[in-house]
Amino acid sequence: MSNPFTVVVHGATGTQGAPVVRRLLADGHHVRAAVRRPGSASLPASVERVAADLLHGESLVKAYQGADAVVVQLPLEFHPDRAVAQAETVLAALKEAGVPRAVFNANGPLAPAPIGVPYVDARVTLATGLASHVSHAVVVAPGGPYMDNLAEPWQLSEINGAGVVSYPVPEQVPLPWVAIDDLAEVIARALRGETGELVVVAGPEVLTGAQVAEQISAAAGRPVRYRAITPAQHAEMTTPHLGAEAANGVAALYEARSKGAPPPAAAPATPGTTTFAAWAAKRIWTAP
């Protein structure tokens, strides 16, 4: 790349952040991972590690100093005293550090206005305030659930134990499943100035739960069926891995969507290139 950037990436060690780090390194950027415990972070050797706490502005300003861009991915935070405060702290730090570019991954459908749910309102706060705090702001949002959600440890346990993939959506509801690698590609394009201010990333195909199970069956080499579960059952399944607060918060989001939550902010969908079959073929379908 002719003009590499220094890019700060939040959540660099997570399921969403790691593909972003790989994509930016492939583009020749210098990546600076903003993590709470730099010494314990598992990252490529070329990645710079800096301590950052989303509730402490001084740490963020220090992490952002000299950066050309920041990629923000907020955590699964549902506490009313922390979620929106994290978004506000990021915005203030971006402005104080003079960061010229920022890309925010909203990690789901973006509500057009606050709705009284801390997790949602934090994302609305950051998305609506970004353009007034940096000169080049882009908000990226997946237009459907992540394919990668189906390869999490709790799903692998279900697939290997009961032979089912469990998700809180009715079996015949078609969804544009999104590969996180495709979202990372859009973030890289956004940093190059090749996108609009809001990009909704959809999968290249729309699949029902039954079709998803068929493709996992083919990749795993054994029968797998789809099982629609309630949001409460999803919380029970994920609590040992996410903790009760996050698991119940995610369940509440699914519950709200099933009851017709406010429609997401409108933007033309940008289709990814990764099919579900191609994604599934690269996974190891055994329990961790």
C-alpha positions as CSV (number, residue, x, y, z in Angstrom):
1,M,0.0,0.0,0.0
2,S,1.4,3.4,-1.0
3,N,0.2,5.3,2.1
4,P,-0.1,3.0,5.1
5,F,-1.8,4.3,8.2
6,T,-1.3,3.8,11.9
7,V,-4.7,2.4,12.9
8,V,-5.9,1.9,16.4
9,V,-8.2,-1.2,16.7
10,H,-10.6,-1.7,19.6
11,G,-11.5,-5.3,20.4
12,A,-8.4,-6.5,18.4
13,T,-8.3,-9.9,20.1
14,G,-12.0,-10.6,19.8
15,T,-14.1,-12.5,17.3
16,Q,-14.9,-9.3,15.4
17,G,-11.6,-7.5,15.9
18,A,-9.1,-10.2,15.0
19,P,-10.3,-10.4,11.3
20,V,-10.0,-6.6,11.1
21,V,-6.4,-6.7,12.4
22,R,-5.5,-9.4,9.8
23,R,-7.1,-7.4,7.0
24,L,-5.3,-4.2,7.9
25,L,-1.9,-5.9,8.3
26,A,-2.5,-7.4,4.8
27,D,-3.0,-3.8,3.5
28,G,0.3,-2.8,5.0
29,H,-1.1,-0.7,7.8
30,H,0.6,-0.4,11.2
31,V,-1.9,-1.7,13.7
32,R,-2.1,-0.5,17.3
33,A,-4.3,-2.7,19.4
34,A,-6.2,-0.9,22.2
35,V,-6.6,-3.5,24.9
36,R,-7.1,-3.5,28.7
37,R,-4.2,-5.8,29.4
38,P,-1.5,-5.4,26.7
39,G,0.8,-8.0,28.3
40,S,-1.7,-10.8,28.0
41,A,-3.0,-10.0,24.5
42,S,-2.6,-12.7,21.9
43,L,-1.8,-10.8,18.7
44,P,0.7,-11.0,15.8
45,A,4.2,-9.8,16.7
46,S,4.0,-6.8,14.4
47,V,1.0,-5.4,16.2
48,E,1.7,-2.6,18.7
49,R,-0.2,-3.0,22.0
50,V,-1.5,-0.1,24.1
51,A,-3.4,0.0,27.3
52,A,-6.9,1.5,26.9
53,D,-10.0,1.5,29.0
54,L,-13.3,2.7,27.4
55,L,-14.3,4.5,30.6
56,H,-11.0,6.4,31.1
57,G,-10.6,9.1,28.6
58,E,-6.9,9.8,29.4
59,S,-6.0,6.2,28.4
60,L,-7.9,6.5,25.1
61,V,-6.3,9.9,24.2
62,K,-2.9,8.4,24.9
63,A,-3.7,5.3,22.7
64,Y,-5.0,7.5,19.9
65,Q,-2.0,10.0,19.8
66,G,-0.4,10.1,16.4
67,A,-2.9,7.6,14.9
68,D,-4.3,8.2,11.4
69,A,-7.5,6.2,12.2
70,V,-9.4,4.4,14.8
71,V,-11.6,1.3,14.3
72,V,-14.2,1.2,17.1
73,Q,-16.0,-1.9,18.2
74,L,-17.9,-1.5,21.4
75,P,-18.1,-4.5,23.8
76,L,-21.2,-6.5,24.9
77,E,-22.0,-3.9,27.6
78,F,-25.6,-3.6,28.9
79,H,-25.1,-1.8,32.2
80,P,-26.9,1.6,32.2
81,D,-24.0,3.3,33.9
82,R,-21.3,2.1,31.5
83,A,-22.7,1.4,28.0
84,V,-23.5,5.0,26.9
85,A,-20.6,6.4,28.9
86,Q,-18.1,4.2,26.9
87,A,-19.4,5.7,23.6
88,E,-19.2,9.3,25.0
89,T,-15.6,8.7,26.2
90,V,-14.6,7.4,22.8
91,L,-16.0,10.4,21.1
92,A,-14.3,12.9,23.4
93,A,-11.0,11.1,23.1
94,L,-11.2,11.1,19.3
95,K,-11.7,14.8,19.3
96,E,-9.0,15.6,21.9
97,A,-6.4,13.4,20.2
98,G,-7.2,15.0,16.8
99,V,-7.8,11.6,15.0
100,P,-8.8,12.4,11.4
101,R,-10.5,9.1,10.6
102,A,-12.7,6.7,12.4
103,V,-14.7,3.6,11.4
104,F,-17.4,2.3,13.8
105,N,-18.7,-1.3,13.5
106,A,-22.2,-1.1,15.1
107,N,-22.3,-4.9,15.4
108,G,-25.9,-5.1,14.3
109,P,-28.9,-3.2,13.0
110,L,-28.5,0.5,14.0
111,A,-31.5,2.1,15.5
112,P,-32.3,5.6,14.2
113,A,-32.6,7.0,17.7
114,P,-32.1,6.0,21.4
115,I,-34.7,3.5,22.6
116,G,-33.9,3.2,26.3
117,V,-31.7,0.1,26.0
118,P,-28.1,0.9,27.1
119,Y,-26.5,-1.4,24.5
120,V,-28.5,0.1,21.7
121,D,-28.3,3.6,22.9
122,A,-24.5,3.5,23.2
123,R,-24.3,2.6,19.5
124,V,-26.7,5.3,18.5
125,T,-24.6,7.8,20.5
126,L,-21.4,6.9,18.8
127,A,-22.8,6.6,15.3
128,T,-24.6,9.9,15.4
129,G,-21.8,11.8,17.1
130,L,-18.9,10.4,15.0
131,A,-19.0,12.9,12.1
132,S,-18.7,15.9,14.4
133,H,-15.6,14.5,16.2
134,V,-13.5,13.4,13.2
135,S,-13.2,14.7,9.7
136,H,-13.8,11.3,8.0
137,A,-16.4,9.1,9.7
138,V,-17.9,5.8,8.5
139,V,-20.4,3.6,10.3
140,V,-20.5,-0.1,9.2
141,A,-23.3,-2.4,10.3
142,P,-24.0,-6.1,9.5
143,G,-27.3,-6.4,7.8
144,G,-27.8,-9.9,9.2
145,P,-26.4,-12.2,11.9
146,Y,-22.8,-13.2,11.8
147,M,-22.1,-16.7,10.4
148,D,-19.4,-16.8,13.0
149,N,-22.1,-16.9,15.7
150,L,-22.7,-20.5,14.7
151,A,-19.1,-21.5,15.4
152,E,-19.0,-20.2,19.0
153,P,-18.2,-22.7,21.7
154,W,-21.8,-22.9,22.9
155,Q,-23.0,-23.7,19.4
156,L,-20.2,-26.3,18.8
157,S,-21.4,-28.0,22.0
158,E,-24.9,-28.2,20.7
159,I,-23.8,-29.4,17.3
160,N,-21.6,-32.1,18.7
161,G,-23.9,-33.1,21.5
162,A,-27.5,-33.0,20.2
163,G,-26.7,-32.6,16.5
164,V,-28.5,-29.3,16.4
165,V,-27.7,-25.7,15.6
166,S,-29.8,-23.6,17.9
167,Y,-30.7,-20.0,17.2
168,P,-33.5,-17.6,18.4
169,V,-35.1,-17.2,15.0
170,P,-37.9,-19.3,13.4
171,E,-36.7,-22.0,11.1
172,Q,-38.3,-20.6,7.9
173,V,-37.2,-17.0,8.4
174,P,-34.6,-16.1,5.7
175,L,-31.6,-14.1,6.8
176,P,-28.6,-12.6,5.0
177,W,-25.9,-14.3,7.1
178,V,-22.7,-12.2,7.1
179,A,-19.1,-13.4,7.3
180,I,-17.0,-11.2,9.7
181,D,-14.2,-11.4,7.1
182,D,-16.5,-9.6,4.7
183,L,-17.2,-6.9,7.3
184,A,-13.4,-6.5,7.9
185,E,-13.0,-6.0,4.1
186,V,-15.5,-3.2,4.2
187,I,-13.8,-1.6,7.1
188,A,-10.5,-1.7,5.2
189,R,-12.2,-0.1,2.2
190,A,-13.8,2.6,4.4
191,L,-10.3,3.6,5.6
192,R,-9.3,4.0,2.0
193,G,-12.2,6.3,1.4
194,E,-14.0,3.9,-0.9
195,T,-17.4,3.9,0.9
196,G,-20.2,6.2,2.0
197,E,-20.8,7.3,5.6
198,L,-23.0,4.4,6.4
199,V,-22.5,0.9,5.0
200,V,-24.8,-2.0,5.7
201,V,-23.0,-5.3,4.9
202,A,-25.3,-8.2,3.9
203,G,-24.4,-11.8,3.0
204,P,-24.3,-12.8,-0.7
205,E,-27.3,-15.1,-0.1
206,V,-30.4,-15.3,2.1
207,L,-30.8,-18.6,4.0
208,T,-33.4,-20.1,6.3
209,G,-32.4,-22.0,9.4
210,A,-33.1,-25.3,7.6
211,Q,-30.7,-24.3,4.8
212,V,-28.1,-23.3,7.3
213,A,-28.3,-26.6,9.0
214,E,-28.0,-28.4,5.6
215,Q,-24.8,-26.6,4.8
216,I,-23.3,-27.2,8.3
217,S,-24.2,-30.9,7.8
218,A,-22.3,-31.0,4.6
219,A,-19.2,-29.2,6.1
220,A,-19.2,-31.3,9.3
221,G,-19.8,-34.6,7.5
222,R,-22.7,-35.6,9.8
223,P,-26.4,-34.8,10.2
224,V,-27.2,-31.4,11.8
225,R,-30.7,-30.0,12.1
226,Y,-31.9,-26.5,13.0
227,R,-33.7,-25.9,16.3
228,A,-35.5,-22.6,16.8
229,I,-35.1,-21.5,20.5
230,T,-36.5,-18.7,22.6
231,P,-34.3,-15.7,23.6
232,A,-34.5,-17.1,27.2
233,Q,-33.1,-20.5,26.0
234,H,-30.4,-18.6,24.2
235,A,-29.4,-16.8,27.4
236,E,-29.3,-20.1,29.2
237,M,-27.0,-21.5,26.6
238,T,-24.6,-18.6,26.5
239,T,-24.5,-17.6,30.2
240,P,-21.6,-20.0,31.0
241,H,-19.5,-18.3,28.3
242,L,-20.6,-14.6,28.3
243,G,-21.8,-14.2,31.9
244,A,-25.4,-13.6,33.0
245,E,-25.5,-9.8,32.3
246,A,-24.3,-10.1,28.7
247,A,-26.3,-13.3,27.9
248,N,-29.5,-11.8,29.2
249,G,-28.8,-8.5,27.4
250,V,-28.3,-10.3,24.1
251,A,-31.5,-12.3,24.7
252,A,-33.4,-9.0,25.3
253,L,-32.2,-7.8,21.9
254,Y,-33.6,-10.9,20.2
255,E,-36.8,-10.5,22.1
256,A,-37.2,-6.9,21.0
257,R,-36.5,-7.8,17.4
258,S,-39.1,-10.6,17.5
259,K,-41.7,-8.1,18.7
260,G,-40.9,-5.5,16.0
261,A,-38.2,-3.1,17.3
262,P,-37.7,0.2,15.5
263,P,-36.4,-0.3,12.0
264,P,-32.7,0.1,11.5
265,A,-31.2,3.2,9.9
266,A,-31.7,2.9,6.1
267,A,-28.7,2.4,3.7
268,P,-28.2,0.4,0.6
269,A,-27.0,-3.1,1.4
270,T,-23.4,-4.0,0.3
271,P,-23.2,-7.7,-0.4
272,G,-20.2,-9.6,0.9
273,T,-18.5,-12.3,-1.2
274,T,-18.3,-15.2,1.3
275,T,-21.0,-17.8,0.9
276,F,-22.2,-19.8,3.9
277,A,-20.9,-23.0,2.3
278,A,-17.4,-21.5,1.8
279,W,-17.4,-20.2,5.3
280,A,-18.6,-23.5,6.8
281,A,-16.0,-25.5,4.9
282,K,-13.2,-23.6,6.7
283,R,-14.5,-24.3,10.2
284,I,-13.6,-27.2,12.5
285,W,-16.9,-28.6,13.6
286,T,-15.8,-30.3,16.8
287,A,-16.4,-29.2,20.4
288,P,-13.6,-27.2,22.0
